[in-house]
């Protein structure tokens, strides 16, 4: 009796194997057809970026595991020209741009492109007694903004970039405008050498370049940037059509990951050795350039200062050919705050 039962079980198992194999084959074919596996839920995002300490949380979120925990794989692509980033974002060649708004963005939106600011990052709103991490620096022979009239001044990009907006605010402190100086477009890492060799008399610098200028004793700040900029914030995160519409879930996840990283940038984050190392490794600079450099302030809510977007447009409209339209675009058409609100669980 026992032998017969054992044999019966063997027969049933033998019959079941082809059925199981057929089922697994069908399942595999279904997954192959859809292009995903049952356990593959990770999204890959292409993130263009301008290297700068004010954008730090977006860079270290990877090393901290924030992107992984949000179900994201990030492919970082360095951008030299901010105008290129806006063009790539508008055509879905980039999913995210970690940088700053610009005339290029405004002009694209004016033409109907689906581009939006979705979060802010670092600002110069640092504690009392702490020097601003970015600003207008000049060689030792220049003692005031007024003395820059007719002189060469370096900036990242041209008039229309976020750098030019900050430069414009700094020049205003001395009663000057863009037309009063000779603007010299340079890459961020080329500015301190240009100040050193006399290629320019002044430059709008960002950390860590500000610290390099001080360490090498080649330039000094001309204005109090915290007064010149006020509450303006230009560092931030921008999305194109994909994350604004087609895959908003991934857009929310990216902001959740950045909110996760921003928690490590509270207070004087330069004293956090782990964060300093992560940021220095990503930006390929010495750790002491970060730990001894300027302190950017980070708002844990990632909220955008919409007034800055209006001020930028008003400034750029005064320079012929910078903007392709004549009426200021309202912030509501430049900002999508719903993803940030969802990511942080607000509202």
C-alpha positions as CSV (number, residue, x, y, z in Angstrom):
1,X,0.0,0.0,0.0
2,X,2.8,2.3,1.0
3,X,4.7,1.5,-2.2
4,X,1.7,2.2,-4.4
5,X,1.2,5.6,-2.7
6,X,4.9,6.5,-3.2
7,X,4.7,5.6,-6.9
8,X,1.5,7.6,-7.3
9,X,3.2,10.7,-5.9
10,X,6.1,10.2,-8.3
11,X,3.8,10.1,-11.2
12,X,2.0,13.2,-10.1
13,X,5.2,15.1,-9.6
14,X,6.5,14.1,-13.0
15,X,3.3,15.3,-14.6
16,X,3.4,18.6,-12.7
17,X,7.0,19.6,-13.8
18,X,6.1,20.3,-17.4
19,X,3.1,22.4,-16.3
20,X,5.3,24.4,-13.9
21,X,8.0,24.9,-16.5
22,X,5.3,26.1,-19.0
23,X,4.0,28.5,-16.4
24,X,7.4,29.9,-15.6
25,X,8.1,30.3,-19.3
26,X,4.9,32.2,-19.8
27,X,5.7,34.5,-16.8
28,X,9.2,35.2,-18.1
29,X,7.8,36.0,-21.6
30,X,5.3,38.4,-20.0
31,X,8.1,40.2,-18.1
32,X,10.4,40.3,-21.2
33,X,7.5,41.8,-23.2
34,X,6.9,44.5,-20.6
35,X,10.6,45.2,-20.2
36,X,10.6,44.9,-16.4
37,X,11.0,42.2,-13.9
38,X,8.6,41.5,-11.0
39,X,11.1,43.0,-8.5
40,X,12.5,45.8,-10.7
41,X,10.8,49.0,-9.3
42,X,13.9,51.3,-9.5
43,X,13.6,54.3,-11.8
44,X,16.7,55.8,-13.5
45,X,16.9,59.6,-13.8
46,X,19.4,61.6,-15.8
47,X,20.4,64.6,-13.6
48,X,22.4,67.5,-15.1
49,X,24.2,69.7,-12.7
50,X,26.4,72.7,-12.2
51,X,29.0,72.0,-9.5
52,X,28.6,74.2,-6.5
53,X,28.4,73.9,-2.7
54,X,25.0,75.6,-2.7
55,X,23.6,72.4,-4.4
56,X,25.2,70.1,-1.9
57,X,22.2,68.0,-0.8
58,X,21.4,66.8,-4.3
59,X,25.0,65.6,-4.6
60,X,25.4,63.7,-1.3
61,X,21.9,62.2,-1.4
62,X,23.4,59.4,-3.5
63,X,26.2,58.5,-1.0
64,X,23.7,58.8,1.9
65,X,21.5,56.3,0.3
66,X,18.5,58.7,0.0
67,X,18.1,58.1,-3.7
68,X,18.3,54.3,-3.3
69,X,15.7,54.4,-0.5
70,X,13.4,56.5,-2.8
71,X,13.7,53.8,-5.5
72,X,15.9,55.9,-7.8
73,X,19.1,55.3,-9.6
74,X,20.8,58.6,-10.6
75,X,23.0,59.2,-13.6
76,X,24.8,62.6,-13.0
77,X,25.9,64.6,-16.0
78,X,28.0,67.7,-15.4
79,X,26.9,70.8,-17.3
80,X,29.3,73.6,-18.2
81,X,26.9,76.0,-19.9
82,X,23.5,76.5,-18.0
83,X,21.9,77.3,-21.4
84,X,22.6,73.7,-22.5
85,X,21.0,72.3,-19.4
86,X,17.7,74.2,-20.1
87,X,17.7,73.0,-23.7
88,X,18.3,69.4,-22.6
89,X,15.6,69.6,-20.0
90,X,13.1,71.0,-22.4
91,X,13.7,68.1,-24.8
92,X,13.8,65.3,-22.2
93,X,17.5,64.7,-22.7
94,X,17.7,65.4,-19.0
95,X,15.0,64.6,-16.4
96,X,16.3,67.0,-13.7
97,X,18.5,70.1,-13.7
98,X,20.2,70.9,-10.4
99,X,21.3,74.5,-10.9
100,X,19.6,77.8,-11.2
101,X,16.9,79.5,-13.2
102,X,18.0,81.7,-16.1
103,X,16.9,83.8,-19.1
104,X,17.1,80.6,-21.1
105,X,14.5,79.0,-18.9
106,X,12.2,82.1,-19.0
107,X,12.5,82.3,-22.8
108,X,11.7,78.6,-23.2
109,X,8.6,78.9,-20.9
110,X,7.5,82.0,-22.9
111,X,7.6,79.8,-26.0
112,X,5.4,77.2,-24.3
113,X,8.0,74.7,-23.0
114,X,7.0,72.6,-20.0
115,X,9.8,73.7,-17.5
116,X,9.3,74.4,-13.8
117,X,11.3,75.2,-10.7
118,X,10.2,72.6,-8.1
119,X,12.5,73.3,-5.1
120,X,15.2,75.5,-3.8
121,X,18.5,74.6,-2.3
122,X,21.3,76.8,-0.7
123,X,21.2,80.5,0.0
124,X,23.4,83.1,1.5
125,X,21.0,83.6,4.4
126,X,23.6,82.4,6.9
127,X,23.8,83.2,10.6
128,X,24.9,86.6,12.0
129,X,28.7,87.0,11.8
130,X,29.1,84.3,9.1
131,X,30.5,85.6,5.8
132,X,28.4,85.0,2.7
133,X,29.6,82.0,0.7
134,X,29.4,83.8,-2.6
135,X,29.8,87.3,-3.9
136,X,31.7,89.8,-5.9
137,X,35.4,89.5,-5.3
138,X,38.1,91.8,-6.7
139,X,41.9,92.0,-6.8
140,X,43.6,94.0,-4.0
141,X,44.0,97.1,-6.2
142,X,40.2,97.5,-6.3
143,X,38.8,98.9,-3.1
144,X,35.1,99.5,-4.0
145,X,32.4,98.6,-6.5
146,X,32.6,102.1,-8.0
147,X,36.2,101.4,-9.0
148,X,35.1,98.6,-11.3
149,X,33.7,101.0,-13.9
150,X,35.3,100.1,-17.2
151,X,37.1,97.1,-15.6
152,X,36.8,93.4,-16.6
153,X,34.5,91.3,-14.4
154,X,34.1,87.5,-14.8
155,X,30.9,85.6,-14.4
156,X,29.6,82.1,-15.1
157,X,27.8,82.4,-18.5
158,X,26.5,85.7,-19.8
159,X,23.8,88.2,-18.8
160,X,20.7,86.1,-18.2
161,X,22.3,83.5,-16.0
162,X,21.7,83.3,-12.2
163,X,25.3,84.4,-11.7
164,X,24.6,87.6,-13.7
165,X,21.6,88.3,-11.5
166,X,23.7,88.1,-8.4
167,X,26.4,90.2,-10.1
168,X,23.8,92.8,-11.1
169,X,22.6,93.0,-7.5
170,X,26.2,93.5,-6.4
171,X,27.0,96.2,-9.0
172,X,23.8,98.0,-7.9
173,X,25.4,98.4,-4.5
174,X,28.0,100.7,-6.1
175,X,25.6,102.4,-8.4
176,X,26.8,100.5,-11.5
177,X,25.0,98.4,-14.1
178,X,26.2,95.7,-16.6
179,X,26.9,98.4,-19.2
180,X,29.5,100.0,-16.8
181,X,31.8,97.0,-16.8
182,X,33.4,94.6,-19.3
183,X,31.8,91.2,-18.7
184,X,34.0,88.2,-19.2
185,X,32.3,84.7,-19.3
186,X,34.4,82.1,-17.5
187,X,34.0,78.7,-16.0
188,X,33.9,78.6,-12.2
189,X,37.2,76.9,-11.8
190,X,38.9,79.4,-14.2
191,X,38.0,82.5,-12.2
192,X,40.6,82.4,-9.4
193,X,43.4,81.8,-11.9
194,X,42.1,84.8,-14.0
195,X,42.1,87.0,-10.9
196,X,45.6,85.8,-10.1
197,X,47.1,86.4,-13.5
198,X,45.4,89.7,-14.1
199,X,43.0,88.4,-16.8
200,X,40.1,90.1,-14.8
201,X,39.9,92.6,-12.0
202,X,36.8,91.1,-10.4
203,X,34.6,88.0,-10.5
204,X,31.3,86.7,-9.1
205,X,32.5,83.7,-7.1
206,X,30.7,80.8,-5.5
207,X,32.0,78.5,-2.8
208,X,34.4,76.7,-2.9
209,X,36.0,79.2,-5.3
210,X,35.5,82.0,-2.8
211,X,37.7,80.1,-0.3
212,X,40.3,79.5,-2.9
213,X,40.6,83.2,-3.6
214,X,41.0,83.9,0.1
215,X,43.5,81.1,0.7
216,X,45.6,82.1,-2.3
217,X,45.4,85.8,-1.2
218,X,44.4,87.0,-4.7
219,X,41.1,88.7,-4.1
220,X,38.7,90.1,-1.4
221,X,34.9,90.6,-1.2
222,X,33.7,94.0,-2.4
223,X,30.2,93.9,-1.0
224,X,28.2,92.3,1.8
225,X,26.4,89.7,-0.3
226,X,23.8,89.1,2.4
227,X,22.7,92.7,2.1
228,X,23.0,92.8,-1.7
229,X,21.1,89.6,-2.3
230,X,18.6,90.0,0.5
231,X,16.4,86.9,0.7
232,X,17.0,85.9,-2.9
233,X,17.6,82.2,-3.6
234,X,18.8,81.0,-7.0
235,X,20.1,77.5,-6.3
236,X,17.4,74.9,-6.9
237,X,15.9,72.0,-8.8
238,X,14.1,72.1,-12.2
239,X,12.0,69.5,-13.9
240,X,11.1,69.0,-17.6
241,X,8.0,67.4,-19.1
242,X,8.8,63.8,-18.0
243,X,8.7,64.4,-14.2
244,X,6.1,67.2,-14.4
245,X,3.6,65.1,-16.2
246,X,4.5,61.6,-17.4
247,X,6.2,60.3,-14.2
248,X,5.3,62.7,-11.4
249,X,5.8,59.8,-8.9
250,X,9.5,59.8,-9.8
251,X,9.5,63.6,-9.5
252,X,8.1,63.4,-5.9
253,X,10.6,60.6,-5.1
254,X,13.6,62.8,-6.2
255,X,12.4,65.6,-3.9
256,X,11.9,63.2,-1.0
257,X,15.5,62.1,-1.5
258,X,16.7,65.7,-1.4
259,X,14.6,66.5,1.7
260,X,16.3,63.4,3.3
261,X,19.8,64.8,2.5
262,X,18.9,68.4,3.5
263,X,18.5,67.1,7.1
264,X,22.3,66.7,7.3
265,X,22.8,70.3,6.2
266,X,21.2,71.9,9.3
267,X,23.3,74.4,11.2
268,X,27.1,74.5,10.5
269,X,27.2,71.3,8.4
270,X,30.9,72.0,7.6
271,X,31.6,70.3,10.9
272,X,30.0,67.1,9.7
273,X,33.1,65.2,8.6
274,X,31.1,62.6,6.6
275,X,29.1,65.2,4.7
276,X,32.3,67.2,4.0
277,X,34.0,64.1,2.6
278,X,31.0,63.1,0.4
279,X,30.7,66.6,-1.0
280,X,34.4,67.0,-1.6
281,X,34.6,63.6,-3.3
282,X,31.6,64.4,-5.6
283,X,33.0,67.9,-6.5
284,X,36.6,66.6,-6.7
285,X,38.0,69.2,-4.4
286,X,40.1,68.9,-1.2
287,X,38.0,68.4,2.0
288,X,39.4,71.5,3.6
289,X,38.0,73.6,0.7
290,X,34.6,72.5,1.8
291,X,35.1,72.5,5.6
292,X,36.9,75.8,5.5
293,X,34.8,77.4,2.8
294,X,31.6,79.5,2.9
295,X,28.5,78.3,4.7
296,X,25.3,78.0,2.7
297,X,22.0,77.9,4.5
298,X,19.5,75.2,3.5
299,X,15.8,75.4,4.1
300,X,14.4,72.0,5.2
301,X,11.2,72.8,3.4
302,X,12.9,73.3,0.0
303,X,10.5,76.3,-0.5
304,X,11.1,78.5,-3.5
305,X,11.4,82.3,-3.2
306,X,9.1,83.3,-6.1
307,X,10.0,87.0,-5.8
308,X,13.5,86.1,-7.0
309,X,12.1,84.9,-10.3
310,X,10.3,88.2,-10.9
311,X,13.3,90.3,-9.9
312,X,15.5,88.3,-12.3
313,X,13.2,89.0,-15.2
314,X,12.9,92.7,-14.4
315,X,16.7,92.9,-14.4
316,X,17.2,91.0,-17.6
317,X,14.6,93.0,-19.5
318,X,16.9,96.1,-19.2
319,X,19.5,94.3,-21.3
320,X,18.4,94.2,-24.9
321,X,18.3,90.8,-26.4
322,X,18.4,88.8,-23.2
323,X,14.7,88.0,-23.0
324,X,12.5,87.3,-26.0
325,X,9.3,88.7,-24.5
326,X,8.2,91.9,-22.9
327,X,5.7,91.0,-20.1
328,X,7.0,89.4,-16.9
329,X,6.0,85.8,-16.6
330,X,4.1,85.3,-13.3
331,X,5.7,82.9,-10.8
332,X,2.7,80.5,-11.1
333,X,3.9,79.7,-14.7
334,X,7.5,79.1,-13.6
335,X,6.9,77.1,-10.4
336,X,5.2,73.8,-9.7
337,X,5.0,73.6,-5.9
338,X,2.7,70.5,-5.8
339,X,5.5,68.0,-6.0
340,X,7.4,69.5,-3.1
341,X,4.3,69.7,-1.0
342,X,3.5,66.0,-1.7
343,X,7.2,65.0,-1.1
344,X,7.3,66.7,2.3
345,X,3.7,65.7,3.3
346,X,2.6,69.3,3.6
347,X,-0.7,70.9,2.8
